[in-house]
Amino acid sequence: MASIKTATIESEGVEEAGGKASGSQTLLRGLDVIDALIDGSLPLADLSEKLDLTRSTTHRLASALVDRRLLSFRPREGYSLGPKLLELGHAASQQMHLPRVARPHLEQLSAATEDTVHLGVLDGRHALYLDKVPGRRRINIGSRLGERHPIASTGLGKALILDKAEPDWIDFYAPEGTPFDSAARAVWLERMRGYAQKGYAFDLEENEDQIRCVAAPVRGVDGKIVAALSVSSAAQYMSDARMAELTKTVTDAANAISTDLGWSSKP
């Protein structure tokens, strides 16, 4: 494959002191290994020849990819694409068509509440906004598509991690080595426990002053949280009583999107 050869030749010129490959070079070579196996399994000798790399380098790269389940290895067949790629493909497929499936529900939710509705997914340690339907009120909520917002301070972010274990919550609140207020974290964790039990989450002006929101998770066909949606408005329109009332409306919309993605709440 010409593309593999080109990437390999270009990366060959990028060496750190001592002859060791740089991180970017190693990454490119790893991707070349995956590309080389698209058409089927290859033994080590054939794979190294196709990549124009030494057997030892090819074995090192392939072994690392096997450890991450990106490749599989069978003694008589050699290396082939691994199960992790199926998981990544499934996740990518869901994220690519998620906004299209969700859009009608987001519009209906915004029309029913007159408030701004967001759709987002977990992106590392942040919530990535995939869609936004502005509300009818004269309120400026400064979020934009493609923006990444903190998990711990946004309702949408909290909804994305409701299924995770408490140690994960703690890490999202303050990564190891990050200073934090113990009392504030204790309050946050107590709220998270309540949110996890009820299946929705609030933003109580934690991310943006005078802005509150109600959020709920969206689930994929396997029941795992793949996204979340939220209804946001100014605090004057989001009293505690109204937020409590909105929880059913928001979770119903999230469940409707989940159903369209193939999820069923029935056992």
SULQUI-V284270 format. One record per helix or strand of 2 or more residues. SS is the DSSP state (H for helix, E for strand). FROM is the first residue (numbers start at 1). TO is the last residue. If there is no record, write none. Layout:
# SULQUI-V284270
SS & FROM & TO
SS & FROM & TO
This chain:
# SULQUI-V284270
H & 2 & 12
H & 17 & 19
H & 23 & 36
H & 44 & 51
H & 55 & 67
E & 71 & 74
E & 78 & 81
H & 83 & 113
E & 116 & 123
E & 126 & 133
E & 148 & 150
H & 155 & 160
H & 166 & 173
H & 182 & 198
E & 200 & 204
E & 211 & 219
E & 225 & 234
H & 235 & 237
H & 240 & 260
